[in-house]
Amino acid sequence: MTREVRDGGGRSYTFGYTASEHSEAYDHWKIKTVETRPDGSEHIVYTNCIGQILIKELRAGSQRWIESRTYDADNRQIERARPSGGLDYDDAYAGPCTMA
């Protein structure tokens, strides 16, 4: 856990990091970063083995906004889904989001 304090201590952010044991495929997540913001909302980002974003989520209370990106075996982005796409995910699985 890492903590960042801004504005003379008026705003505090914490960062948590989790590594997965999934394979090093471009569409499998390797690092999960959770940023907790001063208002309690969370910015959650899953990146692959070379640091590209796979899933990006903003949680505020019961609301969730999720974006997803998928890469092929040659590391080319082949799909990008925006929050309006009704996405969901389970980080127990290596791969991309599914439609909710």
Buried (B, 14 or more C-beta within 10 A) or exposed (E): EEEEEEEEEEEEBBEEEEEBEBEEBBBBBBBBBBBBBEEEEBBBBBBBBEEBBBBBBBBEEEEBBBBBBBBEEEEEEEEEBEBEEEBEBEEEEBBBBEEE
